[in-house]
């Protein structure tokens, strides 16, 4: 269930990036270590388990084992953390909303902005150099880059931009069915709604399970929350739609979901798309910079992710992947697609090329169903004059990740999330407090949980609000987020999660969502959880 000790947490000598091995803890590291004394003193009051190593006579707890893995190469990760200029007075644990550029990326961004101002440079570029470096990776570490070719990668403006370009570039027909879930972000849901209005497509939603272990399904039955469950849920929905005489064209989903952090298993869902020859559209907002996936091997037709979150590029950057060739794990055909915006689509018929516009007056359009010989990435990327320093800085952050090791980062941040879940179970006394499973096959670096679990009225408090949105100031969950920021200098967020409580009833819950990134360590997690527990007790007492 939890990861075993992995060498990817400790880069070998010939893989280590150019980091100072003698680097010491940056200032906020030392501050958090001091806070551990206060945490130890409050263990009895808040039911906290010990955070140190187990005695010779005891068996290490899951949390202790994970802590040992995370701290095994403290100097290396301290050097990585020192690359960032984060405010040392605050603990930033909402990377799911915004990351922070490394100092080298900020310097690159600033220098290029100055150069463009001084030399009055133009913004016309298809960024082939940067796209090639991001797609194929830089450096020598295995698993670098995104595992695709540059003609399949676009540097977009954010996830929503990429999702709009993906969904609205497909020539839907009236009655086409798109299967999705009830946990989708507006970045995907809104263009999906536009497709409904514009083309008359039909949307079928799977109600996703929430929690650890045994979870409730839409038919009221219970099931084990694992990766295979999602293949079954999506496949059953396709079969049900076809049984009703509907024409299923695509599956759209989020990996991970932004509400709970559950990593919907991409391979399992793509296998369903491959079985029924469906278009696969993944809202992968949190994937770039968090997970070291080879997207070519995954076989996804469209994957839209953020560049400014876990990848720590500048704001208004994203990464869009559009499959442009046959791949063994993908559907058998390329989906028809037209660029939504472009200033460089091929408008003349060339020998061996498949043009976008055809005919003597370039007026007749054809979908690129066999577009492997056409650079779709450049066509989508080129939309006139663009902010060149913005995307050069994104490429710099991607190169930084390749140098540190994308698999190293994935293992570290997801193990940190596993540690967070283990500590929540210890402190709150039950895995029932979790909104996402501990099964690492469904794990991401996001952790969602009920901070009021086990406290008087805990289940009611997590659901109490004057509206359906967790941002409502009256929500106990929002009060907790606000107080963590103003009183403890800890930045996190909450979400609104629809949860099945019976076959006929779904209720909204407002859990906290924690992001664990490469500038965190177990001490940060313990400090945050101690503060959450203390404030949750106070809020619960004032609410009764």
C-alpha positions in Angstrom: 0.0 0.0 0.0 2.8 2.4 0.9 6.0 2.8 -1.1 9.0 0.8 -0.1 12.4 2.4 0.4 13.4 3.6 -3.0 16.7 4.6 -4.4 14.9 7.3 -6.4 14.7 9.3 -3.1 18.5 9.2 -3.1 20.0 10.0 -6.5 23.3 8.1 -7.1 26.4 10.1 -7.5 26.5 10.1 -11.3 22.9 11.2 -11.4 22.9 14.0 -8.9 22.3 17.5 -10.2 24.7 20.4 -9.6 23.7 21.0 -6.0 25.8 21.9 -3.0 26.0 18.7 -1.0 27.0 20.7 2.1 24.0 23.0 1.9 22.4 23.7 5.2 18.7 24.0 6.1 17.3 27.3 4.8 15.8 29.6 7.5 12.3 28.3 7.5 13.6 24.7 7.9 15.2 25.7 11.2 12.0 27.5 12.3 10.0 24.4 11.7 12.4 22.2 13.6 11.9 24.6 16.6 8.2 24.2 16.2 8.6 20.4 16.7 9.3 21.0 20.4 5.9 22.6 20.8 4.4 19.8 18.8 5.9 17.2 21.1 4.5 19.0 24.1 1.0 19.0 22.7 1.0 15.3 21.8 -1.2 14.4 24.7 -3.7 17.2 24.1 -4.2 16.4 20.4 -3.6 12.6 20.3 -0.4 13.0 18.3 1.8 10.0 17.8 5.5 10.3 18.2 7.4 11.8 15.3 10.8 10.4 16.0 12.2 7.0 15.3 10.9 3.9 17.0 12.7 2.4 20.0 14.7 -0.8 19.6 11.9 -2.7 21.2 9.1 -1.3 19.1 8.0 -1.8 15.5 8.1 1.4 13.4 4.7 2.8 12.5 3.8 3.5 8.9 4.4 7.2 9.4 7.8 6.5 11.0 8.9 4.3 8.1 7.9 6.9 5.6 9.6 9.7 7.6 12.8 7.7 7.5 12.6 7.4 3.8 11.9 11.1 3.3 14.8 12.2 5.6 17.3 9.6 4.2 18.9 12.3 1.9 18.2 15.4 3.9 21.2 17.4 2.5 20.1 16.8 -1.1 16.5 17.9 -0.6 17.7 20.9 1.5 19.8 22.0 -1.4 16.8 21.6 -3.7 14.6 23.6 -1.3 17.3 26.4 -1.3 16.6 27.0 -5.0 13.4 28.8 -4.1 12.9 32.3 -2.8 9.8 31.5 -0.8 8.8 33.8 2.1 10.4 32.0 5.1 7.7 33.3 7.5 5.0 31.2 5.7 4.4 27.6 5.0 3.1 27.2 1.4 1.0 24.1 1.0 -1.4 25.1 -1.8 0.8 24.3 -4.8 -2.3 22.9 -6.4 -3.3 26.5 -7.0 0.1 28.1 -7.6 3.7 27.1 -7.3 6.8 29.3 -7.0 9.5 29.8 -9.7 13.0 28.7 -8.7 15.5 31.6 -8.4 17.2 30.6 -11.7 13.8 30.7 -13.5 13.1 34.1 -12.1 16.5 35.3 -13.2 16.0 33.9 -16.7 12.5 35.5 -16.9 13.8 38.9 -15.8 16.8 38.8 -18.1 14.8 37.9 -21.2 12.2 40.6 -20.4 15.0 43.2 -20.2 16.6 41.9 -23.4 13.3 42.1 -25.3 12.8 45.6 -24.0 16.3 46.8 -24.9 16.4 45.2 -28.3 12.7 45.6 -29.2 12.5 42.0 -30.1 9.4 40.5 -31.7 7.2 37.8 -30.1 6.8 35.6 -33.2 8.0 32.1 -32.6 6.7 28.5 -32.6 9.1 27.8 -29.7 10.4 24.6 -31.4 13.6 24.7 -29.4 11.8 25.0 -26.1 9.2 22.5 -27.1 11.8 20.0 -28.1 13.7 20.4 -24.8 10.5 20.0 -22.8 9.1 17.0 -24.8 12.4 15.0 -25.0 14.0 16.3 -21.8 17.4 17.7 -21.1 20.4 16.3 -19.2 21.2 12.6 -18.7 18.7 11.3 -16.1 16.5 8.5 -17.2 12.8 9.4 -17.6 13.4 13.1 -18.3 11.0 15.1 -20.4 7.4 14.1 -21.2 8.1 11.2 -23.5 6.6 12.7 -26.6 7.9 14.4 -29.7 7.9 18.2 -30.1 5.2 18.1 -32.8 2.9 16.7 -30.0 3.6 19.4 -27.4 2.2 22.9 -27.1 3.1 25.5 -24.4 -0.3 26.8 -23.6 -1.4 29.6 -21.3 -2.8 27.2 -18.6 -4.8 24.0 -18.2 -8.1 25.7 -19.1 -6.6 27.1 -22.3 -5.4 23.6 -23.3 -8.7 21.9 -22.4 -10.6 24.5 -24.5 -8.3 24.0 -27.4 -8.7 20.2 -27.1 -12.4 19.8 -26.6 -13.5 22.5 -29.0 -11.1 21.4 -31.8 -12.9 18.1 -32.2 -15.6 18.1 -34.8 -18.4 16.6 -32.7 -21.7 15.5 -34.2 -25.1 15.9 -32.6 -25.8 13.0 -30.3 -22.2 12.2 -29.6 -21.7 11.0 -26.0 -18.8 12.2 -23.8 -18.4 10.3 -20.6 -16.9 12.2 -17.7 -17.2 12.5 -13.9 -18.9 14.7 -11.2 -15.5 15.9 -9.9 -14.4 17.9 -13.0 -12.9 21.4 -12.9 -14.6 24.3 -14.7 -11.5 24.4 -17.0 -12.8 21.2 -18.6 -16.5 21.4 -17.7 -17.1 24.8 -19.3 -15.7 23.9 -22.8 -17.6 20.7 -22.4 -20.8 22.7 -21.9 -20.0 24.8 -24.9 -19.7 21.6 -27.0 -23.2 20.6 -25.7 -24.6 24.0 -26.8 -22.7 24.2 -30.0 -22.8 20.7 -31.3 -25.5 18.9 -29.3 -23.3 16.4 -27.6 -24.6 14.4 -24.7 -22.7 14.2 -21.4 -22.9 11.2 -19.0 -21.3 11.6 -15.6 -19.9 8.9 -13.4 -20.4 9.7 -9.6 -16.9 9.1 -8.2 -16.3 7.3 -4.9 -14.7 9.2 -2.0 -12.7 7.8 0.9 -10.3 5.1 1.8 -10.9 1.3 1.8 -14.5 0.4 1.2 -16.4 3.1 -0.6 -20.0 3.6 -1.8 -20.9 3.5 -5.5 -23.8 5.1 -7.3 -25.9 2.0 -7.0 -25.6 2.0 -3.3 -23.2 -1.0 -3.2 -19.8 -0.9 -1.5 -16.5 -1.6 -3.3 -12.7 -1.6 -2.6 -11.2 1.7 -3.7 -8.4 0.7 -6.1 -7.3 1.3 -9.6 -9.2 -1.6 -11.1 -12.5 -0.1 -9.8 -12.1 2.9 -12.1 -11.6 0.7 -15.2 -14.8 -1.0 -14.2 -16.7 2.2 -13.6 -15.8 3.8 -16.9 -16.2 0.6 -18.9 -19.6 -0.1 -17.4 -20.7 3.5 -18.3 -19.6 3.0 -21.9 -21.5 -0.3 -22.1 -24.6 1.2 -20.5 -24.6 4.1 -23.0 -24.2 1.8 -25.9 -26.9 -0.4 -24.5 -29.2 2.6 -24.6 -28.5 3.1 -28.2 -26.1 6.1 -27.7 -22.9 6.8 -29.7 -20.0 7.2 -27.3 -17.2 9.2 -28.8 -14.9 10.2 -25.9 -14.0 9.9 -22.2 -12.9 13.1 -20.3 -11.5 12.9 -16.8 -9.1 14.5 -14.4 -5.9 12.9 -13.1 -5.7 13.7 -10.3 -9.0 15.2 -9.4 -8.6 18.7 -8.0 -11.3 18.1 -5.4 -9.8 15.1 -3.6 -6.4 14.5 -5.1 -7.3 10.9 -6.2 -5.1 9.9 -9.1 -7.7 8.4 -11.5 -5.6 5.7 -13.2 -4.7 6.9 -16.7 -3.6 3.5 -18.1 -6.8 1.8 -17.0 -9.0 4.5 -18.4 -7.0 4.7 -21.7 -7.4 0.9 -22.0 -11.2 1.4 -22.0 -10.8 4.1 -24.7 -8.6 1.7 -26.7 -11.1 -1.1 -26.4 -13.9 1.0 -27.8 -11.8 3.2 -30.0 -12.8 6.4 -28.0 -11.1 9.8 -27.8 -9.2 10.2 -24.5 -9.1 13.7 -22.9 -7.3 14.2 -19.6 -7.4 17.2 -17.4 -3.9 16.8 -16.0 -3.6 20.2 -14.4 -1.4 18.8 -11.6 0.6 16.3 -13.6 3.5 18.4 -15.0 6.1 18.7 -12.3 4.4 16.3 -10.0 4.4 12.9 -11.9 7.2 11.6 -14.1 4.9 10.1 -16.7 5.9 9.1 -20.2 2.8 10.4 -22.0 3.7 8.7 -25.2 3.5 5.3 -23.4 0.2 6.3 -21.7 -1.4 6.8 -25.1 -3.6 9.8 -24.1 -5.0 11.7 -27.1 -5.2 15.1 -25.3 -3.6 15.9 -22.0 -3.7 19.5 -20.7 -1.6 20.5 -17.7 -0.4 23.6 -15.8 3.0 25.1 -16.0 2.7 27.4 -13.1 1.6 24.8 -10.4 3.9 21.8 -9.6 6.1 22.5 -12.6 6.9 26.0 -11.0 7.0 28.0 -14.2 5.6 31.5 -14.5 1.9 32.3 -14.2 -0.1 31.9 -17.5 1.8 28.9 -18.7 0.7 25.4 -19.4 1.6 22.2 -21.3 -0.8 20.6 -23.8 0.0 17.3 -25.4 -1.9 16.2 -28.5 -1.2 12.7 -29.8 0.1 12.9 -33.3 1.1 9.3 -34.2 0.1 5.7 -33.7 1.1 4.3 -30.3 0.7 0.8 -29.0 -1.3 1.8 -25.9 -3.5 4.3 -27.6 -6.8 4.0 -29.5 -6.4 2.6 -33.0 -7.0 5.9 -34.9 -6.0 9.5 -34.3 -9.0 11.6 -33.4 -10.2 14.2 -36.0 -9.1 17.6 -34.9 -9.0 21.2 -36.2 -6.9 23.9 -34.5 -9.2 26.4 -32.6 -6.7 29.2 -33.0 -3.7 29.3 -35.3 -1.7 31.7 -37.4 0.5 29.1 -39.1 -1.7 26.2 -40.2 -0.6 24.7 -43.5 -2.7 26.4 -46.1 -1.2 24.9 -49.3 -1.0 21.4 -50.5 2.6 20.2 -50.4 4.0 16.9 -51.6 3.6 14.3 -48.8 1.8 16.6 -46.5 -1.8 16.6 -45.3 -2.9 20.2 -45.4 -5.4 21.8 -43.1 -7.0 23.9 -45.9 -7.5 22.4 -49.3 -8.9 23.5 -52.7 -8.0 26.2 -55.1 -9.2 28.9 -52.8 -8.1 27.2 -49.6 -11.7 27.1 -48.4 -12.5 23.4 -47.9 -11.4 22.0 -44.5 -10.7 18.4 -43.6 -10.0 16.8 -40.2 -6.5 15.6 -39.6 -7.5 12.0 -39.0 -4.1 10.9 -40.4 -2.1 13.9 -39.5 1.1 12.2 -38.4 3.1 14.0 -41.1 1.9 17.4 -40.0 3.4 19.4 -37.1 0.1 19.9 -35.1 2.1 21.3 -32.2 3.5 24.2 -34.2 0.0 24.9 -35.7 -1.6 25.2 -32.3 1.4 27.0 -30.7 1.6 29.7 -33.3 -1.0 32.4 -32.6 0.9 35.5 -33.6 3.1 37.6 -31.4 3.5 35.9 -28.0 5.3 36.6 -24.6 8.6 34.8 -25.5 10.3 35.3 -22.0 7.2 33.6 -20.4 7.7 30.4 -22.3 11.5 30.5 -22.1 11.2 30.7 -18.3 8.8 27.7 -18.4 11.4 25.7 -20.4 14.0 26.7 -17.8 11.9 25.3 -14.9 11.4 22.1 -16.9 15.1 21.8 -17.4 15.6 22.3 -13.6 13.2 19.3 -13.0 15.1 17.2 -15.5 18.3 18.0 -13.6 16.9 17.1 -10.2 15.2 14.0 -11.7 11.5 13.9 -12.4 11.2 10.4 -10.9 13.1 11.6 -7.8 10.6 14.4 -7.5 7.6 12.2 -8.0 8.7 9.7 -5.5 9.5 12.4 -2.9 6.3 14.4 -3.2 4.0 11.4 -3.3 5.8 9.8 -0.4 5.3 13.0 1.4 1.6 12.8 0.7 1.6 9.2 2.0 3.3 10.4 5.1 0.6 13.1 5.5 -2.2 10.5 5.2 -0.5 8.2 7.7 -0.2 11.1 10.2 -3.8 12.0 9.7 -4.9 8.5 10.5 -2.7 8.6 13.6 -3.9 12.0 14.8 -7.6 11.7 13.9 -7.7 8.1 14.9 -9.2 6.6 11.7 -8.8 6.4 8.0 -12.4 7.6 7.8 -11.0 11.1 8.0 -9.5 10.7 4.5 -11.2 11.7 1.3 -8.7 9.9 -0.9 -7.4 6.3 -0.5 -3.9 5.4 0.9 -3.5 3.0 -2.1 -0.4 4.5 -3.8 -1.8 3.4 -7.2 -4.3 6.1 -6.7 -2.0 8.5 -4.9 -0.8 12.0 -5.9 0.9 14.8 -4.0 -2.6 16.1 -3.0 -4.2 15.0 0.3 -7.8 15.7 1.1 -9.3 15.1 4.5 -12.0 16.1 7.1 -10.3 18.1 9.8 -13.4 17.8 12.0 -13.6 14.0 12.0 -14.0 12.6 15.5 -14.7 16.0 17.0 -18.2 16.6 18.2 -20.4 17.2 15.1 -17.4 16.5 12.9 -19.4 15.0 10.0 -21.9 17.8 10.2 -19.2 20.5 10.4 -17.5 19.2 7.2 -20.9 19.5 5.4 -22.1 22.7 7.0 -22.3 25.8 4.8 -24.8 28.4 3.8 -24.2 27.7 0.1 -22.9 24.9 -2.1 -19.4 26.3 -2.3 -16.6 25.8 0.3 -15.5 29.4 -0.2 -18.6 30.6 1.7 -17.2 32.5 4.7 -19.7 30.8 7.0 -18.3 27.4 6.2 -16.4 26.0 9.2 -13.9 24.6 6.7 -13.3 28.1 5.2 -13.0 29.6 8.7 -10.3 27.0 9.4 -8.4 27.9 6.1 -8.6 31.6 7.0 -7.3 31.1 10.5 -4.5 28.9 9.4 -3.3 31.7 7.2 -3.8 34.7 9.5 -2.8 33.0 12.8 -0.3 30.3 11.8 1.0 31.6 8.4 0.1 28.3 6.8 -1.4 28.5 3.3 -3.7 25.7 2.2 -7.2 25.5 0.7 -10.4 23.6 0.9 -12.7 22.2 -1.8 -16.3 21.2 -2.4 -16.6 17.4 -2.8 -19.9 15.7 -3.7 -20.0 12.5 -1.7 -22.4 9.6 -2.1 -24.2 8.7 1.1 -26.8 6.4 -0.5 -27.9 5.3 -3.9 -30.2 8.3 -4.2 -28.3 10.9 -2.2 -25.2 13.0 -2.7 -24.1 15.6 -0.2 -21.4 18.3 -0.5 -18.5 18.1 1.9 -15.8 20.8 2.3 -12.5 19.0 3.1 -9.1 20.6 3.4 -6.7 19.9 0.5 -3.0 19.7 1.3 -0.2 20.0 -1.4 3.2 18.5 -0.5 6.0 19.6 -2.8 9.8 19.3 -3.1 10.3 22.2 -0.7 8.5 20.4 2.1 9.7 17.8 4.6 7.9 15.8 7.3 8.4 18.6 9.9 6.3 20.9 7.7 3.6 18.3 7.6 3.6 17.8 11.4 3.6 21.6 12.0 0.6 22.0 9.6 -1.4 19.1 11.1 -0.8 20.2 14.7 -2.2 23.6 13.7 -5.2 22.1 11.8 -6.1 19.9 14.8 -5.9 22.7 17.3 -7.9 25.2 15.3 -10.5 22.5 14.3 -11.1 21.8 18.0 -11.6 25.5 18.7 -14.0 26.0 15.7 -16.0 22.9 16.7 -16.3 24.1 20.2 -17.6 27.5 19.1 -20.0 25.9 16.6 -21.8 23.8 19.2 
